[in-house]
Amino acid sequence: MEKLISCCGLNCATCDARIATIADNNDLRAKTAAKWRDQYNASAITAEMINCTGCREPGAKFNHCEVCEIRKCAVSKGYQTCADCDNLDNCAIVKGVHQYVPEALENLKFLN
């Protein structure tokens, strides 16, 4: 399986927003928007917003990815991902992601 690891360790290659963007699949955009509206209690998410090439890839970013504090932190320090940071295991910024998606932390540790 392809891996495209984001700053926090999520695999962008498996993200429906990226898949929909790369395939230019409007049906998947609509399904993803509906899923995320429910999943994240975010009624403002529309199919038109589902456009992202991946956290560390050039091109479009989903609104959250564009302003993500984790991504901002990594970029400001010149890191490719949080795996480059000595504070990875104790970081309060990325802890929330790893708490709910332990695979993201595993992905980062695999990069080291």
N, CA, C and O atoms as a Tinker XYZ file with bonds, in Angstrom:
   448  protein
     1  N      0.838000   -1.169000    0.000000    73     2
     2  CA     0.000000    0.000000    0.000000    64     1     3
     3  C      0.892000    1.245000    0.000000    63     2     4     5
     4  O      1.891000    1.312000    0.716000    81     3
     5  N      0.511000    2.217000   -0.810000    73     3     6
     6  CA     1.239000    3.475000   -0.893000    64     5     7
     7  C      1.132000    4.235000    0.428000    63     6     8     9
     8  O      0.084000    4.235000    1.074000    81     7
     9  N      2.222000    4.875000    0.816000    73     7    10
    10  CA     2.212000    5.722000    2.009000    64     9    11
    11  C      2.685000    7.104000    1.601000    63    10    12    13
    12  O      3.682000    7.262000    0.897000    81    11
    13  N      1.948000    8.092000    2.059000    73    11    14
    14  CA     2.286000    9.489000    1.843000    64    13    15
    15  C      2.051000   10.150000    3.191000    63    14    16    17
    16  O      0.963000   10.656000    3.468000    81    15
    17  N      3.076000   10.140000    4.022000    73    15    18
    18  CA     2.937000   10.499000    5.427000    64    17    19
    19  C      2.912000   12.019000    5.613000    63    18    20    21
    20  O      3.791000   12.738000    5.138000    81    19
    21  N      1.889000   12.477000    6.311000    73    19    22
    22  CA     1.729000   13.899000    6.616000    64    21    23
    23  C      2.646000   14.287000    7.775000    63    22    24    25
    24  O      3.316000   13.440000    8.364000    81    23
    25  N      2.663000   15.567000    8.086000    73    23    26
    26  CA     3.496000   16.048000    9.198000    64    25    27
    27  C      3.184000   15.302000   10.489000    63    26    28    29
    28  O      4.101000   14.953000   11.233000    81    27
    29  N      1.905000   15.051000   10.768000    73    27    30
    30  CA     1.504000   14.413000   12.020000    64    29    31
    31  C      1.578000   12.892000   11.977000    63    30    32    33
    32  O      1.485000   12.233000   13.012000    81    31
    33  N      1.745000   12.335000   10.775000    73    31    34
    34  CA     1.853000   10.891000   10.652000    64    33    35
    35  C      0.678000   10.225000    9.959000    63    34    36    37
    36  O      0.739000    9.034000    9.655000    81    35
    37  N     -0.391000   10.968000    9.704000    73    35    38
    38  CA    -1.503000   10.379000    8.958000    64    37    39
    39  C     -1.034000   10.032000    7.555000    63    38    40    41
    40  O     -0.125000   10.668000    7.022000    81    39
    41  N     -1.653000    9.028000    6.962000    73    39    42
    42  CA    -1.289000    8.615000    5.612000    64    41    43
    43  C     -2.214000    9.300000    4.612000    63    42    44    45
    44  O     -3.354000    8.877000    4.424000    81    43
    45  N     -1.726000   10.350000    3.977000    73    43    46
    46  CA    -2.528000   11.102000    3.010000    64    45    47
    47  C     -2.944000   10.241000    1.820000    63    46    48    49
    48  O     -3.952000   10.531000    1.176000    81    47
    49  N     -2.189000    9.191000    1.519000    73    47    50
    50  CA    -2.514000    8.332000    0.378000    64    49    51
    51  C     -3.858000    7.633000    0.563000    63    50    52    53
    52  O     -4.494000    7.240000   -0.415000    81    51
    53  N     -4.291000    7.475000    1.810000    73    51    54
    54  CA    -5.571000    6.801000    2.065000    64    53    55
    55  C     -6.701000    7.778000    2.374000    63    54    56    57
    56  O     -7.819000    7.356000    2.671000    81    55
    57  N     -6.420000    9.079000    2.307000    73    55    58
    58  CA    -7.420000   10.099000    2.631000    64    57    59
    59  C     -8.382000   10.288000    1.458000    63    58    60    61
    60  O     -7.956000   10.485000    0.320000    81    59
    61  N     -9.673000   10.226000    1.747000    73    59    62
    62  CA   -10.675000   10.373000    0.698000    64    61    63
    63  C    -10.604000   11.728000    0.001000    63    62    64    65
    64  O    -10.912000   11.821000   -1.188000    81    63
    65  N    -10.205000   12.776000    0.714000    73    63    66
    66  CA   -10.082000   14.095000    0.078000    64    65    67
    67  C     -8.993000   14.062000   -0.984000    63    66    68    69
    68  O     -9.186000   14.582000   -2.083000    81    67
    69  N     -7.862000   13.464000   -0.673000    73    67    70
    70  CA    -6.771000   13.379000   -1.647000    64    69    71
    71  C     -7.154000   12.478000   -2.807000    63    70    72    73
    72  O     -6.904000   12.807000   -3.967000    81    71
    73  N     -7.759000   11.346000   -2.493000    73    71    74
    74  CA    -8.166000   10.408000   -3.539000    64    73    75
    75  C     -9.148000   11.089000   -4.494000    63    74    76    77
    76  O     -9.022000   10.956000   -5.711000    81    75
    77  N    -10.120000   11.814000   -3.948000    73    75    78
    78  CA   -11.104000   12.516000   -4.775000    64    77    79
    79  C    -10.444000   13.592000   -5.624000    63    78    80    81
    80  O    -10.816000   13.792000   -6.781000    81    79
    81  N     -9.465000   14.282000   -5.051000    73    79    82
    82  CA    -8.769000   15.343000   -5.781000    64    81    83
    83  C     -7.958000   14.772000   -6.926000    63    82    84    85
    84  O     -8.056000   15.248000   -8.057000    81    83
    85  N     -7.159000   13.760000   -6.643000    73    83    86
    86  CA    -6.294000   13.160000   -7.666000    64    85    87
    87  C     -7.129000   12.567000   -8.801000    63    86    88    89
    88  O     -6.765000   12.680000   -9.972000    81    87
    89  N     -8.249000   11.934000   -8.449000    73    87    90
    90  CA    -9.113000   11.297000   -9.452000    64    89    91
    91  C    -10.134000   12.277000  -10.038000    63    90    92    93
    92  O    -10.861000   11.933000  -10.970000    81    91
    93  N    -10.188000   13.488000   -9.495000    73    91    94
    94  CA   -11.204000   14.478000   -9.873000    64    93    95
    95  C    -12.599000   13.846000   -9.840000    63    94    96    97
    96  O    -13.373000   13.921000  -10.795000    81    95
    97  N    -12.882000   13.216000   -8.684000    73    95    98
    98  CA   -14.110000   12.448000   -8.504000    64    97    99
    99  C    -15.097000   13.245000   -7.647000    63    98   100   101
   100  O    -14.979000   13.281000   -6.422000    81    99
   101  N    -16.064000   13.879000   -8.301000    73    99   102
   102  CA   -17.025000   14.717000   -7.585000    64   101   103
   103  C    -17.981000   13.916000   -6.709000    63   102   104   105
   104  O    -18.447000   14.417000   -5.686000    81   103
   105  N    -18.277000   12.679000   -7.098000    73   103   106
   106  CA   -19.125000   11.832000   -6.245000    64   105   107
   107  C    -18.423000   11.542000   -4.920000    63   106   108   109
   108  O    -19.044000   11.607000   -3.860000    81   107
   109  N    -17.132000   11.225000   -4.979000    73   107   110
   110  CA   -16.375000   10.961000   -3.755000    64   109   111
   111  C    -16.236000   12.235000   -2.929000    63   110   112   113
   112  O    -16.268000   12.178000   -1.700000    81   111
   113  N    -16.085000   13.377000   -3.584000    73   111   114
   114  CA   -16.044000   14.652000   -2.849000    64   113   115
   115  C    -17.332000   14.831000   -2.045000    63   114   116   117
   116  O    -17.288000   15.181000   -0.865000    81   115
   117  N    -18.470000   14.594000   -2.680000    73   115   118
   118  CA   -19.771000   14.765000   -2.012000    64   117   119
   119  C    -19.920000   13.775000   -0.858000    63   118   120   121
   120  O    -20.377000   14.149000    0.222000    81   119
   121  N    -19.541000   12.522000   -1.076000    73   119   122
   122  CA   -19.631000   11.506000   -0.018000    64   121   123
   123  C    -18.703000   11.844000    1.150000    63   122   124   125
   124  O    -19.072000   11.675000    2.313000    81   123
   125  N    -17.509000   12.317000    0.835000    73   123   126
   126  CA   -16.541000   12.678000    1.873000    64   125   127
   127  C    -17.034000   13.869000    2.678000    63   126   128   129
   128  O    -16.924000   13.878000    3.904000    81   127
   129  N    -17.573000   14.867000    2.005000    73   127   130
   130  CA   -18.111000   16.039000    2.703000    64   129   131
   131  C    -19.230000   15.627000    3.649000    63   130   132   133
   132  O    -19.273000   16.083000    4.792000    81   131
   133  N    -20.134000   14.773000    3.188000    73   131   134
   134  CA   -21.242000   14.319000    4.036000    64   133   135
   135  C    -20.713000   13.528000    5.239000    63   134   136   137
   136  O    -21.169000   13.717000    6.367000    81   135
   137  N    -19.762000   12.658000    4.985000    73   135   138
   138  CA   -19.171000   11.853000    6.069000    64   137   139
   139  C    -18.494000   12.749000    7.102000    63   138   140   141
   140  O    -18.701000   12.583000    8.304000    81   139
   141  N    -17.693000   13.692000    6.637000    73   139   142
   142  CA   -16.963000   14.562000    7.553000    64   141   143
   143  C    -17.886000   15.529000    8.283000    63   142   144   145
   144  O    -17.618000   15.878000    9.432000    81   143
   145  N    -18.969000   15.970000    7.642000    73   143   146
   146  CA   -19.943000   16.824000    8.350000    64   145   147
   147  C    -20.472000   16.091000    9.574000    63   146   148   149
   148  O    -20.562000   16.660000   10.661000    81   147
   149  N    -20.820000   14.818000    9.386000    73   147   150
   150  CA   -21.329000   14.008000   10.497000    64   149   151
   151  C    -20.223000   13.656000   11.490000    63   150   152   153
   152  O    -20.385000   13.837000   12.696000    81   151
   153  N    -19.121000   13.162000   10.988000    73   151   154
   154  CA   -18.029000   12.674000   11.828000    64   153   155
   155  C    -17.442000   13.776000   12.709000    63   154   156   157
   156  O    -17.117000   13.539000   13.873000    81   155
   157  N    -17.307000   14.980000   12.151000    73   155   158
   158  CA   -16.652000   16.065000   12.868000    64   157   159
   159  C    -17.619000   17.154000   13.320000    63   158   160   161
   160  O    -17.199000   18.214000   13.785000    81   159
   161  N    -18.938000   16.880000   13.179000    73   159   162
   162  CA   -19.958000   17.851000   13.551000    64   161   163
   163  C    -19.630000   19.226000   12.954000    63   162   164   165
   164  O    -19.618000   20.245000   13.644000    81   163
   165  N    -19.366000   19.207000   11.653000    73   163   166
   166  CA   -18.922000   20.407000   10.944000    64   165   167
   167  C    -19.850000   20.647000    9.752000    63   166   168   169
   168  O    -19.552000   20.256000    8.623000    81   167
   169  N    -20.947000   21.280000   10.022000    73   167   170
   170  CA   -21.979000   21.462000    9.006000    64   169   171
   171  C    -21.546000   22.313000    7.818000    63   170   172   173
   172  O    -22.199000   22.281000    6.775000    81   171
   173  N    -20.477000   23.061000    7.948000    73   171   174
   174  CA   -20.038000   23.958000    6.868000    64   173   175
   175  C    -19.227000   23.265000    5.776000    63   174   176   177
   176  O    -18.928000   23.882000    4.754000    81   175
   177  N    -18.867000   22.004000    5.969000    73   175   178
   178  CA   -18.056000   21.312000    4.960000    64   177   179
   179  C    -18.915000   21.007000    3.737000    63   178   180   181
   180  O    -19.976000   20.391000    3.836000    81   179
   181  N    -18.426000   21.457000    2.578000    73   179   182
   182  CA   -19.125000   21.216000    1.316000    64   181   183
   183  C    -18.251000   20.361000    0.401000    63   182   184   185
   184  O    -17.048000   20.219000    0.621000    81   183
   185  N    -18.871000   19.802000   -0.618000    73   183   186
   186  CA   -18.124000   18.996000   -1.589000    64   185   187
   187  C    -17.042000   19.825000   -2.274000    63   186   188   189
   188  O    -15.972000   19.307000   -2.594000    81   187
   189  N    -17.316000   21.103000   -2.498000    73   187   190
   190  CA   -16.346000   21.980000   -3.153000    64   189   191
   191  C    -15.082000   22.179000   -2.306000    63   190   192   193
   192  O    -14.021000   22.500000   -2.840000    81   191
   193  N    -15.194000   21.992000   -1.013000    73   191   194
   194  CA   -14.054000   22.138000   -0.106000    64   193   195
   195  C    -13.151000   20.906000   -0.111000    63   194   196   197
   196  O    -12.014000   20.967000    0.356000    81   195
   197  N    -13.649000   19.803000   -0.629000    73   195   198
   198  CA   -12.894000   18.552000   -0.626000    64   197   199
   199  C    -11.931000   18.583000   -1.811000    63   198   200   201
   200  O    -12.224000   18.089000   -2.900000    81   199
   201  N    -10.784000   19.177000   -1.555000    73   199   202
   202  CA    -9.771000   19.371000   -2.578000    64   201   203
   203  C     -8.420000   19.460000   -1.878000    63   202   204   205
   204  O     -8.105000   20.481000   -1.267000    81   203
   205  N     -7.621000   18.400000   -1.961000    73   203   206
   206  CA    -6.345000   18.368000   -1.256000    64   205   207
   207  C     -5.408000   17.381000   -1.940000    63   206   208   209
   208  O     -5.809000   16.272000   -2.294000    81   207
   209  N     -4.167000   17.791000   -2.121000    73   207   210
   210  CA    -3.174000   16.910000   -2.729000    64   209   211
   211  C     -2.317000   16.199000   -1.685000    63   210   212   213
   212  O     -1.520000   15.321000   -2.018000    81   211
   213  N     -2.485000   16.583000   -0.427000    73   211   214
   214  CA    -1.713000   15.984000    0.658000    64   213   215
   215  C     -0.951000   17.039000    1.421000    63   214   216   217
   216  O     -0.558000   18.062000    0.861000    81   215
   217  N     -0.746000   16.793000    2.690000    73   215   218
   218  CA    -0.128000   17.742000    3.612000    64   217   219
   219  C      1.202000   18.280000    3.119000    63   218   220   221
   220  O      1.451000   19.484000    3.177000    81   219
   221  N      2.050000   17.398000    2.639000    73   219   222
   222  CA     3.410000   17.800000    2.269000    64   221   223
   223  C      3.622000   17.866000    0.762000    63   222   224   225
   224  O      4.743000   18.067000    0.296000    81   223
   225  N      2.566000   17.700000    0.017000    73   223   226
   226  CA     2.656000   17.736000   -1.439000    64   225   227
   227  C      2.290000   19.126000   -1.953000    63   226   228   229
   228  O      1.489000   19.825000   -1.332000    81   227
   229  N      2.871000   19.531000   -3.085000    73   227   230
   230  CA     2.457000   20.810000   -3.663000    64   229   231
   231  C      0.999000   20.733000   -4.124000    63   230   232   233
   232  O      0.500000   19.658000   -4.458000    81   231
   233  N      0.344000   21.851000   -4.135000    73   231   234
   234  CA    -1.030000   21.892000   -4.629000    64   233   235
   235  C     -2.018000   22.240000   -3.545000    63   234   236   237
   236  O     -1.660000   22.729000   -2.474000    81   235
   237  N     -3.267000   21.976000   -3.850000    73   235   238
   238  CA    -4.386000   22.350000   -2.985000    64   237   239
   239  C     -4.313000   21.653000   -1.635000    63   238   240   241
   240  O     -3.808000   20.537000   -1.514000    81   239
   241  N     -4.835000   22.346000   -0.620000    73   239   242
   242  CA    -4.944000   21.789000    0.734000    64   241   243
   243  C     -6.380000   21.956000    1.203000    63   242   244   245
   244  O     -7.013000   22.980000    0.942000    81   243
   245  N     -6.893000   20.943000    1.898000    73   243   246
   246  CA    -8.187000   21.069000    2.560000    64   245   247
   247  C     -8.063000   22.185000    3.591000    63   246   248   249
   248  O     -6.988000   22.386000    4.156000    81   247
   249  N     -9.137000   22.902000    3.839000    73   247   250
   250  CA    -9.090000   24.062000    4.746000    64   249   251
   251  C     -8.348000   23.765000    6.038000    63   250   252   253
   252  O     -7.484000   24.544000    6.442000    81   251
   253  N     -8.663000   22.661000    6.691000    73   251   254
   254  CA    -8.003000   22.341000    7.957000    64   253   255
   255  C     -6.501000   22.121000    7.750000    63   254   256   257
   256  O     -5.686000   22.590000    8.544000    81   255
   257  N     -6.148000   21.422000    6.704000    73   255   258
   258  CA    -4.735000   21.121000    6.460000    64   257   259
   259  C     -3.947000   22.406000    6.212000    63   258   260   261
   260  O     -2.781000   22.501000    6.596000    81   259
   261  N     -4.563000   23.373000    5.585000    73   259   262
   262  CA    -3.900000   24.643000    5.287000    64   261   263
   263  C     -3.529000   25.400000    6.562000    63   262   264   265
   264  O     -2.497000   26.069000    6.607000    81   263
   265  N     -4.370000   25.299000    7.604000    73   263   266
   266  CA    -4.142000   26.059000    8.842000    64   265   267
   267  C     -3.733000   25.166000   10.018000    63   266   268   269
   268  O     -3.665000   25.637000   11.153000    81   267
   269  N     -3.467000   23.911000    9.764000    73   267   270
   270  CA    -3.150000   22.938000   10.810000    64   269   271
   271  C     -1.957000   23.392000   11.653000    63   270   272   273
   272  O     -0.894000   23.699000   11.115000    81   271
   273  N     -2.137000   23.432000   12.968000    73   271   274
   274  CA    -1.066000   23.849000   13.885000    64   273   275
   275  C      0.109000   22.880000   13.865000    63   274   276   277
   276  O      1.257000   23.289000   14.040000    81   275
   277  N     -0.169000   21.622000   13.656000    73   275   278
   278  CA     0.903000   20.623000   13.593000    64   277   279
   279  C      1.769000   20.887000   12.368000    63   278   280   281
   280  O      2.996000   20.920000   12.455000    81   279
   281  N      1.121000   21.071000   11.240000    73   279   282
   282  CA     1.839000   21.353000    9.994000    64   281   283
   283  C      2.623000   22.657000   10.110000    63   282   284   285
   284  O      3.784000   22.722000    9.706000    81   283
   285  N      1.991000   23.697000   10.661000    73   283   286
   286  CA     2.672000   24.985000   10.841000    64   285   287
   287  C      3.927000   24.824000   11.695000    63   286   288   289
   288  O      4.972000   25.391000   11.375000    81   287
   289  N      3.831000   24.061000   12.767000    73   287   290
   290  CA     4.961000   23.845000   13.665000    64   289   291
   291  C      6.104000   23.145000   12.935000    63   290   292   293
   292  O      7.250000   23.589000   13.000000    81   291
   293  N      5.794000   22.059000   12.245000    73   291   294
   294  CA     6.831000   21.304000   11.539000    64   293   295
   295  C      7.508000   22.169000   10.476000    63   294   296   297
   296  O      8.735000   22.181000   10.367000    81   295
   297  N      6.713000   22.882000    9.703000    73   295   298
   298  CA     7.268000   23.724000    8.645000    64   297   299
   299  C      8.128000   24.838000    9.241000    63   298   300   301
   300  O      9.198000   25.145000    8.715000    81   299
   301  N      7.663000   25.443000   10.338000    73   299   302
   302  CA     8.417000   26.547000   10.948000    64   301   303
   303  C      9.779000   26.093000   11.466000    63   302   304   305
   304  O     10.711000   26.892000   11.560000    81   303
   305  N      9.890000   24.806000   11.802000    73   303   306
   306  CA    11.155000   24.265000   12.301000    64   305   307
   307  C     12.000000   23.646000   11.192000    63   306   308   309
   308  O     13.106000   23.165000   11.439000    81   307
   309  N     11.473000   23.663000    9.974000    73   307   310
   310  CA    12.199000   23.092000    8.850000    64   309   311
   311  C     12.140000   21.577000    8.792000    63   310   312   313
   312  O     12.964000   20.951000    8.125000    81   311
   313  N     11.177000   20.979000    9.483000    73   311   314
   314  CA    11.037000   19.528000    9.518000    64   313   315
   315  C     10.155000   19.038000    8.367000    63   314   316   317
   316  O      9.237000   19.732000    7.930000    81   315
   317  N     10.449000   17.846000    7.895000    73   315   318
   318  CA     9.570000   17.204000    6.920000    64   317   319
   319  C      8.299000   16.705000    7.620000    63   318   320   321
   320  O      7.189000   16.887000    7.121000    81   319
   321  N      8.487000   16.070000    8.789000    73   319   322
   322  CA     7.379000   15.554000    9.598000    64   321   323
   323  C      7.741000   15.716000   11.066000    63   322   324   325
   324  O      8.852000   16.125000   11.405000    81   323
   325  N      6.807000   15.397000   11.913000    73   323   326
   326  CA     7.066000   15.427000   13.355000    64   325   327
   327  C      8.097000   14.374000   13.766000    63   326   328   329
   328  O      8.640000   14.439000   14.869000    81   327
   329  N      8.368000   13.419000   12.901000    73   327   330
   330  CA     9.391000   12.403000   13.190000    64   329   331
   331  C     10.764000   13.039000   13.359000    63   330   332   333
   332  O     11.634000   12.476000   14.023000    81   331
   333  N     10.960000   14.206000   12.763000    73   331   334
   334  CA    12.247000   14.893000   12.861000    64   333   335
   335  C     12.429000   15.613000   14.192000    63   334   336   337
   336  O     13.525000   16.093000   14.483000    81   335
   337  N     11.391000   15.698000   14.994000    73   335   338
   338  CA    11.421000   16.455000   16.246000    64   337   339
   339  C     11.793000   15.566000   17.431000    63   338   340   341
   340  O     11.268000   14.463000   17.582000    81   339
   341  N     12.697000   16.055000   18.258000    73   339   342
   342  CA    13.113000   15.314000   19.454000    64   341   343
   343  C     12.000000   15.212000   20.492000    63   342   344   345
   344  O     12.070000   14.375000   21.392000    81   343
   345  N     10.968000   16.060000   20.374000    73   343   346
   346  CA     9.883000   16.100000   21.353000    64   345   347
   347  C      8.648000   15.303000   20.904000    63   346   348   349
   348  O      7.573000   15.466000   21.480000    81   347
   349  N      8.787000   14.465000   19.909000    73   347   350
   350  CA     7.649000   13.741000   19.342000    64   349   351
   351  C      6.808000   13.032000   20.394000    63   350   352   353
   352  O      5.584000   13.159000   20.386000    81   351
   353  N      7.425000   12.304000   21.280000    73   351   354
   354  CA     6.671000   11.505000   22.257000    64   353   355
   355  C      5.965000   12.346000   23.317000    63   354   356   357
   356  O      5.028000   11.869000   23.958000    81   355
   357  N      6.395000   13.573000   23.508000    73   355   358
   358  CA     5.810000   14.420000   24.554000    64   357   359
   359  C      5.122000   15.670000   24.021000    63   358   360   361
   360  O      4.766000   16.553000   24.802000    81   359
   361  N      4.931000   15.760000   22.731000    73   359   362
   362  CA     4.383000   16.972000   22.119000    64   361   363
   363  C      2.874000   17.095000   22.333000    63   362   364   365
   364  O      2.105000   16.213000   21.951000    81   363
   365  N      2.475000   18.188000   22.941000    73   363   366
   366  CA     1.051000   18.437000   23.190000    64   365   367
   367  C      0.306000   18.779000   21.907000    63   366   368   369
   368  O     -0.902000   18.561000   21.815000    81   367
   369  N      1.017000   19.314000   20.914000    73   367   370
   370  CA     0.352000   19.725000   19.668000    64   369   371
   371  C     -0.120000   18.505000   18.874000    63   370   372   373
   372  O     -1.249000   18.499000   18.381000    81   371
   373  N      0.700000   17.498000   18.742000    73   371   374
   374  CA     0.364000   16.339000   17.917000    64   373   375
   375  C     -0.294000   15.206000   18.725000    63   374   376   377
   376  O     -0.812000   14.249000   18.150000    81   375
   377  N     -0.268000   15.321000   20.027000    73   375   378
   378  CA    -0.787000   14.263000   20.910000    64   377   379
   379  C     -2.241000   13.896000   20.605000    63   378   380   381
   380  O     -2.603000   12.720000   20.642000    81   379
   381  N     -3.070000   14.889000   20.305000    73   379   382
   382  CA    -4.482000   14.617000   20.030000    64   381   383
   383  C     -4.690000   13.701000   18.841000    63   382   384   385
   384  O     -5.557000   12.829000   18.868000    81   383
   385  N     -3.901000   13.895000   17.802000    73   383   386
   386  CA    -4.009000   13.020000   16.632000    64   385   387
   387  C     -3.588000   11.607000   17.009000    63   386   388   389
   388  O     -4.281000   10.641000   16.688000    81   387
   389  N     -2.468000   11.489000   17.683000    73   387   390
   390  CA    -1.944000   10.161000   18.023000    64   389   391
   391  C     -2.821000    9.432000   19.034000    63   390   392   393
   392  O     -2.851000    8.202000   19.064000    81   391
   393  N     -3.527000   10.185000   19.853000    73   391   394
   394  CA    -4.438000    9.576000   20.821000    64   393   395
   395  C     -5.578000    8.856000   20.103000    63   394   396   397
   396  O     -5.997000    7.777000   20.521000    81   395
   397  N     -6.074000    9.453000   19.029000    73   395   398
   398  CA    -7.214000    8.882000   18.315000    64   397   399
   399  C     -6.819000    8.049000   17.102000    63   398   400   401
   400  O     -7.600000    7.222000   16.632000    81   399
   401  N     -5.602000    8.268000   16.593000    73   399   402
   402  CA    -5.123000    7.510000   15.441000    64   401   403
   403  C     -3.688000    7.047000   15.742000    63   402   404   405
   404  O     -2.729000    7.632000   15.238000    81   403
   405  N     -3.545000    6.003000   16.559000    73   403   406
   406  CA    -2.215000    5.532000   16.941000    64   405   407
   407  C     -1.349000    5.146000   15.745000    63   406   408   409
   408  O     -0.122000    5.202000   15.824000    81   407
   409  N     -1.974000    4.758000   14.647000    73   407   410
   410  CA    -1.227000    4.410000   13.433000    64   409   411
   411  C     -0.388000    5.592000   12.947000    63   410   412   413
   412  O      0.675000    5.394000   12.358000    81   411
   413  N     -0.851000    6.811000   13.187000    73   411   414
   414  CA    -0.093000    7.993000   12.766000    64   413   415
   415  C      1.257000    8.059000   13.485000    63   414   416   417
   416  O      2.276000    8.374000   12.871000    81   415
   417  N      1.261000    7.764000   14.774000    73   415   418
   418  CA     2.519000    7.746000   15.530000    64   417   419
   419  C      3.416000    6.613000   15.034000    63   418   420   421
   420  O      4.627000    6.790000   14.904000    81   419
   421  N      2.832000    5.466000   14.759000    73   419   422
   422  CA     3.592000    4.341000   14.217000    64   421   423
   423  C      4.237000    4.713000   12.886000    63   422   424   425
   424  O      5.389000    4.365000   12.630000    81   423
   425  N      3.481000    5.429000   12.028000    73   423   426
   426  CA     4.027000    5.861000   10.742000    64   425   427
   427  C      5.243000    6.754000   10.938000    63   426   428   429
   428  O      6.242000    6.612000   10.233000    81   427
   429  N      5.161000    7.673000   11.893000    73   427   430
   430  CA     6.285000    8.578000   12.145000    64   429   431
   431  C      7.494000    7.827000   12.684000    63   430   432   433
   432  O      8.624000    8.083000   12.269000    81   431
   433  N      7.259000    6.912000   13.597000    73   431   434
   434  CA     8.369000    6.151000   14.167000    64   433   435
   435  C      9.029000    5.258000   13.131000    63   434   436   437
   436  O     10.225000    4.980000   13.222000    81   435
   437  N      8.259000    4.805000   12.147000    73   435   438
   438  CA     8.808000    4.004000   11.063000    64   437   439
   439  C      9.752000    4.831000   10.180000    63   438   440   441
   440  O     10.691000    4.298000    9.590000    81   439
   441  N      9.483000    6.149000   10.099000    73   439   442
   442  CA    10.324000    7.027000    9.278000    64   441   443
   443  C     11.713000    7.214000    9.885000    63   442   444   445
   444  O     12.672000    7.483000    9.161000    81   443
   445  N     11.831000    7.074000   11.203000    73   443   446
   446  CA    13.134000    7.273000   11.880000    64   445   447
   447  C     14.059000    6.107000   11.704000    63   446   448
   448  O     15.181000    6.127000   12.210000    81   447
